[in-house]
Amino acid sequence: MATPTPLSDGPEWINQRLAEMQRQIEELRGAVTLESAIIEDGDLVVDGGAIKSRDYNGTTLFYLGNISPNLDDGRPQRGMIMRRNDESIALALFDAFPGDGTPANYRQALNWYDRGGNVVVADDTDGGIGLARPYVPYAVTSGADNQNVTAATFTETHTLAGPRQHPKMTVGISAFASDGTTAGEVRIVAGATVLAGPTVIPAGGSIAPAYVFPLPAATHMALEYIAIQARRTAGAGNIIVRPFFAYGIQT
């Protein structure tokens, strides 16, 4: 009656043992994980791949690698996304409308999002200087005697002052004539430079323009003074000016 031969007793034992060891080596090679490491010299280079950090549910909370949209020439755009534990995006570095990938067309912005997906803080990437969000208001001051203008020359009614944090500005005003025979004009200036207007106030009429204009070239955070001016062009009444808002905006 034939009996099974123990592996240790037969000539095939060595080959079988080597095959088992090879299998275990391959399993270990595929299961190797880096739990802790210190790079004291040299670099950690990720060329074309991505760096990810996941939570216990498998959600990627930090991602550094290729993101959409691609560059115009089809190459991937490299960027960064950071998420909260609820999976909402908290920070993202990317270009929503990328150019051809040359340095002159790099327009990546760092965007800080609220949980609703709204950008609450971002740099003005198209202008290259200052903020895109949030829109920072300018202080509005006026002299009571100058709000009702009768002069035939442009007279300052209000001053808008604040540090330059945006490349552009928007100003909303209301201006009207005090009676049916009076007409005038209103404009916005910085020193001798006209930024918006003049806009005509028809006889006995009113206007409510919302001006948008680039701010004069200046150093970031430099204190700027913008003036609202008005003049009477016809009649014997007053031109009355009231600002609604004034704040910086993105490019």
Steps between C-alpha positions, in 0.01 A plus 500: 500500500648832395555757768546879460856620525566793741644807327806484718571147386463537122733653237233761399503661844768757414323620184165526677655684790669748265172558316324571831772742604475681163123534544543648846764745376265621223219548752727697731626712211145594405396574857789725598376831650694801622378579850764750605800654329735796531680649200806669642660572162383495139146524361175309483403522132158410360527514122157472338335327794316639800526530876180414688390494862181305574278477807367176648211501250736514206418863415799688359540804729825623344597462135805630315525398136322527165169687509249617243475688278807413294718764342405610149770280348352192670761463770369450854483791742670437833313632799383443855165426669437483874166377636328504837381182670154560351667484153436868423797677339683735738800606285588458134790616286411489130424699186134483394587630151855386428709628211761311303718418799769758434606713799339811348161323511519350848194626688459260792323650801484375858130486591356463849144361494220495755294184548251625241766499229538878486843660465544721807871586461711493182787688343439699180685268267418684175618836630788339688473726808262507794166337573226360282285417804372637731389838366632754750296821546650848496422760764276780371530851641328818395469867584137597557547828316628324189221243452276765340696640207427829323844566353559486124831324558538148634482504881591211729197363685643183656839339558554122489809386687663167576804278443533357151418129519323451165581593139156651434225686683123536477312806624124546505348847536172686473507851351207726418405857419301699755253647247385474141735766364821367654735252329853383574769235479674262738833318473760308700866601511833419660696822507489635145411162346135440410408141590130502406258743337411773463138385501226747410220580744215627282298806595271408789619138475700248696752224436625198698814368328709212629850577375766233454854614420866399539679667786809709422828312511630490856686280745297231674349636825584860404240743635279626217268798482219501243266799464141537380449834328197681361419828327194693390473560125162673483236662722515662840438202729725239658664177379471254789724191529459199731735195485354151552812285514871497422720192513788332322440212256702249303630535144 
